[in-house]
Amino acid sequence: MNKKRYILVTGASSGIGYHSLFALRDSGFSVIASVRKTEDVKRVEEEGFTVVQIDLDDSDSITEGVEEVKQICGGRLYGLFNNGAFGQPGAVEDLSREVLRAQFETNLFGTHELTVKLLPMMIEAGEGRIVQNSSVLGFAALRYRGAYNASKFALEGLSDTLRLELEGTGVYVSIIEPGPIRSSFRKNALKKFLENIDYKNSRLKDRYEDKLKQLESSEDAPFTLGPEAVAKALLHALESPKPKIRYRVTFPTHLFFWLKKLLSDSLMDRILKRVE
């Protein structure tokens, strides 16, 4: 019988996913890295990892990737870290249907499809861990982040339901809610903003000018932590006999969690509108 504990990590080419590969390997897991771009496959393989190429926007790619994962792990996958995602900035009124759909294709629909195709292996084995990388923006909405907010709110709702439905299977679902983490997230968000938001013709043009300066800045946001903070939560979710349902990472996540519990919606809005 295959005794190795195989973990699949999506979005493993950079940032949180990339750092998690090393943390998992150092903890004794057999790591399978999932990347989207062909040029990232060789680079991550050269670090000594097994790599599968999966595009979460493409069902055929997901199906092929799942079959490859099954071959690698011998049909016994212990864990899935759904980390692959991106952020689409822009005010809700400036989001086209197509742009909003693209955000959901990666952050929700592709993640869901991959999860349910891998889930039978875990259920059959009677054990498994699904760890969803959400965000502080999965429960606290901020201006000009509506597409990302909506995708992460949806991911949390779907994950909560899945957790309830998996009772008694030995498969646990945990959600990590990071605040600001040092990664390529802001750089990628800037690219998506310039591609998809016609900010020069927007009612909010002046606000966007300020947002662009933030996205272009190389300075960390307040309370930013390194990706090792997420890896620590991930390892607990995978290794603990009683994993937490939610792992809140960074001070802003803890702060907003308690403020939402204690304050009225209108007062909470006043605070959130001060955050840019």
C-alpha positions in Angstrom: 0.0 0.0 0.0 1.2 3.5 -0.8 2.1 5.1 2.5 3.2 8.5 1.2 1.0 11.5 1.9 0.6 13.3 -1.4 -0.5 16.9 -1.4 -1.5 18.8 -4.6 -0.9 22.6 -4.5 -2.4 24.8 -7.1 -1.0 28.2 -8.1 2.4 26.9 -7.2 4.5 29.0 -9.5 5.0 31.9 -7.1 4.0 33.5 -3.8 2.1 31.5 -1.2 1.8 28.4 -3.4 5.5 28.3 -4.3 6.6 28.8 -0.7 4.2 26.1 0.5 5.9 23.6 -1.7 9.1 23.8 0.3 7.3 23.9 3.7 5.4 20.8 2.8 8.4 19.0 1.5 10.4 19.8 4.6 7.5 18.4 6.7 7.7 15.1 4.9 4.8 15.4 2.4 5.1 14.2 -1.2 4.3 17.4 -3.0 2.7 17.7 -6.4 2.9 21.3 -7.8 0.2 22.6 -10.1 1.1 25.5 -12.4 -0.7 27.1 -15.3 2.1 28.3 -17.7 4.4 26.0 -19.6 7.5 28.1 -18.8 6.9 27.5 -15.1 6.8 23.7 -15.3 10.6 23.3 -15.9 11.5 26.0 -13.4 9.6 24.3 -10.6 10.7 20.9 -11.7 14.3 22.1 -11.4 13.6 22.7 -7.7 13.0 19.0 -7.3 9.2 19.0 -7.4 6.8 16.8 -9.4 4.7 19.2 -11.5 1.4 19.0 -13.4 0.2 21.7 -15.7 -3.4 22.7 -14.9 -5.3 25.7 -16.2 -8.3 26.3 -13.8 -10.1 28.1 -16.6 -10.1 25.0 -18.8 -12.1 21.8 -18.0 -10.1 19.7 -20.4 -6.9 20.8 -18.7 -8.4 20.0 -15.3 -9.5 16.5 -16.4 -6.0 15.8 -17.9 -4.4 17.1 -14.7 -6.5 15.0 -12.5 -5.6 11.8 -14.4 -1.9 12.7 -14.1 -2.3 13.3 -10.4 -3.9 9.9 -10.0 -1.0 8.2 -11.8 1.5 10.1 -9.6 -0.1 9.3 -6.3 -1.3 5.8 -7.2 -4.9 6.8 -6.6 -4.3 7.9 -3.0 -4.3 11.7 -2.7 -4.2 12.9 0.9 -4.5 16.7 0.6 -5.5 19.5 -1.8 -4.4 23.1 -1.2 -6.6 25.2 -3.5 -4.3 28.3 -3.8 -4.6 29.2 -7.5 -6.4 32.5 -7.9 -6.0 36.1 -9.0 -7.5 39.5 -8.1 -9.4 41.7 -10.5 -9.4 45.3 -9.3 -12.1 47.7 -10.3 -15.3 49.3 -9.1 -18.4 47.1 -9.4 -20.0 49.5 -11.9 -16.9 49.1 -14.2 -16.9 45.3 -14.2 -18.3 43.8 -17.4 -20.1 40.5 -17.3 -17.1 38.9 -19.1 -14.6 40.2 -16.6 -16.6 39.1 -13.6 -17.1 35.7 -15.2 -13.3 35.4 -15.7 -12.7 36.1 -12.0 -15.1 33.3 -11.0 -13.8 30.9 -13.6 -10.4 30.8 -11.9 -11.3 31.5 -8.3 -14.4 29.5 -7.9 -15.5 27.3 -10.9 -12.1 25.9 -11.7 -11.3 25.3 -8.1 -14.7 23.6 -7.6 -14.3 21.4 -10.6 -10.8 20.3 -9.6 -11.9 19.6 -6.0 -14.9 17.4 -6.9 -12.9 15.4 -9.4 -10.2 14.6 -6.7 -12.6 14.1 -3.8 -13.6 10.5 -4.6 -10.0 9.4 -3.9 -10.1 10.9 -0.5 -13.6 9.5 0.3 -12.6 6.0 -0.8 -9.5 6.2 1.4 -11.5 7.4 4.4 -9.2 10.4 5.0 -8.2 13.6 3.4 -7.8 17.3 3.7 -9.1 20.1 1.5 -7.6 23.5 2.3 -9.1 26.5 0.6 -7.0 29.7 0.4 -9.6 32.4 0.8 -8.9 35.9 2.1 -9.9 38.6 4.6 -11.9 39.7 1.6 -13.9 36.5 1.8 -15.9 38.0 4.7 -15.1 41.8 4.7 -15.8 43.7 1.5 -13.6 46.6 0.4 -14.2 49.1 -2.3 -12.7 48.5 -5.8 -12.3 44.8 -5.1 -15.8 43.7 -5.8 -14.9 40.9 -8.3 -12.4 39.3 -5.9 -14.6 39.9 -2.9 -17.5 38.1 -4.6 -15.4 35.1 -5.7 -14.0 34.6 -2.2 -17.3 35.1 -0.5 -18.7 32.4 -2.8 -15.7 30.1 -2.2 -16.3 30.3 1.6 -20.0 29.6 1.2 -19.4 26.6 -1.0 -16.6 25.3 1.3 -18.8 25.6 4.4 -21.5 23.6 2.6 -19.0 20.9 1.5 -17.7 20.6 5.0 -21.1 19.8 6.3 -21.8 17.3 3.5 -18.5 15.4 4.1 -19.4 14.6 7.8 -18.4 11.0 8.5 -16.2 10.6 5.5 -12.8 11.4 7.2 -12.3 14.3 4.8 -12.0 17.7 6.4 -12.3 21.1 4.8 -10.5 24.1 6.2 -10.4 27.7 5.0 -7.3 30.0 5.3 -8.1 33.7 5.4 -4.9 35.7 4.8 -4.7 39.5 4.9 -1.8 41.2 3.1 0.9 38.6 2.2 4.2 39.3 0.4 3.7 37.9 -3.1 3.1 38.8 -6.8 -0.6 39.4 -6.1 -0.4 43.2 -6.5 1.7 43.0 -9.7 -0.8 40.6 -11.3 -3.7 42.7 -10.1 -2.2 45.7 -11.8 -2.0 43.8 -15.1 -5.6 42.7 -14.9 -6.7 46.3 -14.0 -5.0 47.8 -17.1 -6.4 45.0 -19.3 -10.0 45.1 -18.2 -10.9 48.4 -16.7 -11.5 51.5 -18.8 -10.5 53.8 -16.0 -9.9 56.9 -18.1 -13.6 57.0 -19.0 -14.9 56.0 -15.6 -16.9 58.2 -13.2 -14.2 57.2 -10.7 -11.3 58.2 -12.8 -9.7 60.3 -10.0 -10.0 57.5 -7.5 -8.5 55.1 -10.0 -5.5 57.4 -10.3 -4.8 56.9 -6.6 -5.4 53.2 -6.8 -2.9 52.9 -9.7 -0.2 54.4 -7.5 -0.9 51.8 -4.8 -0.8 48.9 -7.3 2.4 50.3 -8.8 4.1 50.8 -5.4 6.8 48.3 -4.3 6.1 49.1 -0.6 4.3 46.5 1.5 0.9 47.4 2.8 0.7 47.8 6.6 0.8 44.5 8.6 2.1 42.5 5.6 3.5 39.1 6.5 5.6 36.7 4.5 4.1 33.6 2.8 5.5 31.4 5.7 2.6 32.7 7.8 0.2 30.9 5.4 2.3 27.8 5.3 2.2 27.5 9.0 -1.6 27.5 8.9 -1.6 25.1 6.0 0.6 22.6 7.9 -1.7 22.7 10.9 -4.8 22.1 8.7 -3.1 19.1 7.1 -1.4 17.6 10.2 -3.7 18.2 13.1 -6.2 15.5 14.1 -8.6 18.3 14.7 -8.0 20.9 12.0 -9.6 24.3 12.4 -12.5 25.3 10.2 -10.9 28.7 9.6 -7.4 30.0 10.0 -7.1 33.8 10.2 -3.7 35.1 9.1 -2.4 38.6 9.7 -3.6 41.3 12.1 -6.2 42.9 9.6 -8.0 39.5 9.3 -8.3 39.1 13.1 -9.3 42.8 13.5 -12.0 42.7 10.8 -13.4 39.4 12.1 -13.9 40.9 15.6 -15.2 44.2 14.3 -17.8 42.5 12.2 -19.0 40.5 15.2 -19.2 43.6 17.5 -20.3 46.5 15.3 -23.4 47.3 13.4 -23.3 47.0 9.6 -23.5 50.8 9.2 -20.6 51.4 11.6 -18.6 48.6 10.0 -19.2 50.4 6.6 -17.7 53.6 8.0 -14.5 51.7 9.0 -14.2 49.8 5.8 -14.6 53.0 3.7 -11.4 54.3 5.4 -9.4 51.3 4.1 -7.9 51.7 0.6 
